[in-house]
């Protein structure tokens, strides 16, 4: 469901808009395989799409093949987990080298922490609810990055909650006695890792209800290679959004708009926000780690 104004293809570009640069598959916390995600994007009218699963690139090959078969351009991406104090910060990375040693070591550590946390939380929950590790495995695609959404899906399947929302509001909430912290690097380290791998780092949904990151931290991220912000996202709110618009204009940063599609895992629909062709072109031109996959 594309809602933003389509723009003409920039001179010399080989991709076509509309473009949605934030979609998830069942290789992380989405509910559909990568090929199905690309098919959903195509049906919504999108012609360029990025797969940005959490802390993994395992869905790239399938998504790229599916996108090409549909005549779409595929932008390889990832959503890298980071944390500032109590707050989760998600850094979208585009067109980086997936074999970069430093970035791979970082994502390996995060995924190991996710698995350890999920096992510990499952054990804690299992003391009070009928829930086993096998129930979580039943909800997790092969090779997927295990996370709380898979615990939520298992709780739904066992009838303990109605949906993911209820699970996250209660049993899986950070204030719950079952909650276990996840390792995540600080945002400057995350940005630097993506930039160091030749990628283009963009902060996802940066103007949500938690408010803006501290200005001094943002400046440090910019110095580390931060390229821009995802301003088109249903979670962004005012007045933080206006403040970021002023920042990106002042610093000439890249602005993206995306759906954050998760299949049945969230109500977000492909193309409900899109990224302008000029901004996609800036991402492609800036990246040195990998290249788009053209149809």
C-alpha positions in Angstrom: 0.0 0.0 0.0 2.2 2.8 -1.3 1.1 6.2 0.1 4.1 8.5 -0.6 4.4 10.3 -3.9 6.3 8.3 -6.5 9.2 10.1 -8.1 10.9 9.7 -11.4 14.0 7.4 -11.8 17.2 9.4 -11.3 19.4 9.7 -14.4 21.8 6.8 -14.6 20.1 4.8 -11.8 19.1 1.2 -12.5 16.5 0.9 -9.8 12.9 2.0 -9.8 10.8 3.4 -7.0 8.7 3.2 -5.0 11.2 1.9 -2.4 10.7 0.4 1.0 14.0 -0.1 2.9 12.9 -1.8 6.1 11.2 -5.2 5.9 11.7 -8.3 8.0 11.4 -12.0 7.3 11.2 -15.1 9.4 15.0 -15.1 9.5 14.5 -12.7 12.4 11.1 -11.7 13.8 9.0 -11.5 10.7 6.5 -14.3 10.0 7.1 -14.9 6.3 10.1 -16.3 4.3 12.2 -13.8 2.5 10.7 -14.7 -0.9 7.2 -14.1 0.5 8.3 -10.7 1.9 9.5 -9.6 -1.6 6.2 -10.9 -3.1 4.2 -8.9 -0.5 6.3 -5.8 -1.4 5.7 -6.3 -5.1 1.9 -6.7 -4.6 2.0 -3.4 -2.6 3.4 -1.6 -5.7 7.0 -1.4 -4.5 9.8 -1.9 -7.1 12.8 -1.6 -4.8 13.0 -3.3 -1.4 15.5 -4.0 1.3 15.5 -7.0 3.7 16.6 -5.8 7.1 16.4 -8.7 9.5 17.8 -8.3 12.9 21.6 -9.0 13.2 21.7 -11.4 10.3 22.1 -11.5 6.5 21.0 -15.1 6.1 17.9 -14.1 4.1 19.7 -12.1 1.5 20.1 -14.8 -1.2 16.5 -15.9 -1.1 15.2 -12.4 -1.1 17.5 -11.3 -3.9 16.4 -14.2 -6.2 12.8 -13.5 -5.5 13.0 -9.8 -6.1 14.9 -10.3 -9.4 12.3 -12.8 -10.6 9.6 -10.1 -9.9 11.5 -7.4 -11.8 12.4 -5.6 -8.5 15.7 -4.2 -7.3 17.0 -5.7 -4.0 19.0 -3.7 -1.5 20.8 -6.0 1.0 20.4 -4.7 4.5 20.3 -5.5 8.2 18.9 -4.0 11.4 21.8 -4.0 13.9 20.9 -4.0 17.6 22.4 -1.3 19.8 21.7 0.2 23.2 22.2 3.5 24.9 21.7 3.2 28.7 18.2 1.7 29.1 17.1 2.3 25.5 17.3 0.1 22.5 18.6 1.8 19.4 18.2 0.1 16.0 20.8 0.9 13.3 19.8 0.0 9.8 22.8 -0.8 7.6 22.7 -1.0 3.8 25.0 -2.5 1.2 27.8 -3.4 3.6 30.2 -6.3 3.2 28.6 -9.3 4.9 32.0 -11.0 5.3 33.6 -8.1 7.2 35.3 -9.6 10.2 34.5 -6.9 12.7 30.9 -6.6 11.8 30.4 -10.4 11.7 32.0 -10.8 15.1 29.6 -8.2 16.5 26.5 -9.8 15.0 27.7 -13.3 16.1 28.0 -12.0 19.7 24.5 -10.4 19.6 22.9 -13.5 18.1 24.6 -15.7 20.8 23.2 -13.3 23.4 19.7 -13.6 21.9 19.9 -17.4 22.0 21.2 -17.4 25.6 18.6 -14.9 26.7 15.7 -16.8 25.0 16.7 -20.1 26.7 16.9 -18.4 30.1 13.6 -16.6 29.7 12.0 -19.8 28.4 13.2 -21.6 31.5 11.9 -18.9 33.8 8.5 -18.7 32.1 8.3 -22.5 32.1 8.3 -22.5 35.9 4.9 -20.9 35.9 3.4 -21.7 32.5 3.3 -24.7 30.2 6.1 -23.7 27.9 9.2 -25.6 26.8 12.2 -24.8 24.6 10.7 -27.2 22.0 7.7 -24.8 21.8 10.0 -21.9 20.9 11.8 -24.0 18.3 8.5 -24.8 16.7 8.0 -21.0 16.1 11.5 -20.3 14.8 12.5 -20.8 11.2 15.7 -22.6 10.5 18.7 -20.3 10.8 16.6 -17.5 12.3 17.9 -15.1 14.9 15.9 -16.1 18.0 14.2 -13.3 19.9 11.4 -12.4 22.1 8.9 -12.5 19.2 9.5 -16.2 19.0 8.8 -16.6 22.7 5.6 -14.5 22.1 4.5 -16.7 19.2 5.0 -19.8 21.4 3.0 -18.3 24.2 0.2 -17.6 21.7 0.4 -21.1 20.3 0.1 -22.5 23.8 -2.9 -20.3 24.5 -1.3 -18.3 27.3 -1.8 -15.0 25.5 -4.0 -13.8 22.6 -1.3 -12.2 20.5 2.3 -10.8 20.4 1.0 -7.5 21.8 -0.4 -9.1 25.0 2.8 -11.1 25.4 5.0 -8.1 25.2 2.8 -6.1 27.5 2.9 -8.7 30.2 5.1 -11.9 30.3 7.8 -10.5 28.1 7.8 -6.9 29.3 11.1 -5.5 30.6 9.5 -5.1 34.0 8.5 -8.8 34.1 10.3 -11.2 36.4 10.9 -13.4 33.4 12.8 -10.7 31.4 16.5 -11.0 30.8 18.7 -8.3 29.3 20.3 -8.7 25.8 23.8 -7.8 25.0 24.0 -4.9 22.4 26.8 -2.6 21.5 26.6 1.2 22.1 25.2 3.1 19.0 28.5 4.6 18.1 30.1 1.2 17.9 27.2 -0.1 15.8 27.4 2.8 13.4 31.2 2.5 13.1 30.9 -1.3 12.4 28.5 -0.8 9.5 30.5 2.1 8.1 33.7 0.2 8.5 32.2 -2.6 6.4 31.5 -0.2 3.6 27.8 0.1 4.5 25.4 3.1 5.0 24.1 3.4 8.6 20.6 4.9 9.2 18.9 5.2 12.6 15.6 3.4 12.5 12.4 5.0 13.8 14.5 7.7 15.7 11.6 9.9 16.9 9.5 7.4 18.8 7.8 7.8 22.2 11.1 7.3 24.0 12.2 10.6 22.6 15.4 11.7 20.9 18.8 10.4 21.6 21.1 13.0 23.3 22.5 15.5 20.9 26.1 14.8 21.9 25.6 11.1 21.2 24.1 11.9 17.8 27.2 14.0 17.0 29.4 11.1 17.9 27.4 8.8 15.7 27.7 11.3 12.8 31.5 11.4 13.3 31.5 7.6 13.2 29.8 7.6 9.9 26.0 7.9 10.5 24.4 8.8 7.2 20.9 9.7 8.2 17.5 8.9 9.8 14.4 6.9 9.0 11.9 9.8 9.3 9.1 8.1 7.5 7.9 5.5 10.0 4.6 5.0 11.9 6.3 5.2 15.3 7.8 8.6 14.9 6.0 11.4 16.7 6.2 15.2 17.1 7.9 17.3 18.3 10.9 15.0 18.0 10.3 14.5 14.3 10.5 18.2 13.5 13.7 18.5 15.5 15.2 15.7 13.3 14.0 17.3 10.1 15.9 20.4 11.1 19.0 18.4 11.8 19.0 16.5 8.5 18.5 19.7 6.6 21.3 21.4 8.4 23.7 18.4 8.0 22.5 17.3 4.5 21.7 13.8 5.8 19.9 11.0 4.1 16.2 10.6 4.9 14.4 7.3 4.5 10.8 6.2 4.8 9.9 2.6 5.4 7.2 0.3 6.6 9.1 -2.0 9.1 7.0 -4.8 7.7 6.9 -8.0 9.8 4.2 -10.0 8.1 1.6 -11.0 10.7 3.9 -9.9 13.5 2.9 -6.3 13.2 0.1 -4.3 11.5 2.6 -2.4 9.4 2.0 -2.8 5.6 4.6 -2.7 2.8 4.9 0.7 1.3 3.0 2.6 4.0 6.1 4.8 4.0 8.7 5.0 1.2 12.1 6.4 0.4 12.5 8.9 -2.4 14.6 7.9 -5.4 17.1 10.6 -4.7 17.8 9.2 -1.3 18.0 5.6 -2.5 20.6 6.9 -5.1 22.6 8.5 -2.3 22.7 5.3 -0.3 23.8 3.3 -3.4 26.5 5.9 -4.3 27.8 6.1 -0.7 28.1 2.3 -0.2 31.3 0.4 -0.9 30.7 -2.9 0.8 28.2 -4.6 -1.6 25.9 -3.6 -4.4 22.1 -3.7 -5.2 20.8 -6.7 -7.0 19.1 -5.5 -10.1 16.5 -7.5 -12.1 
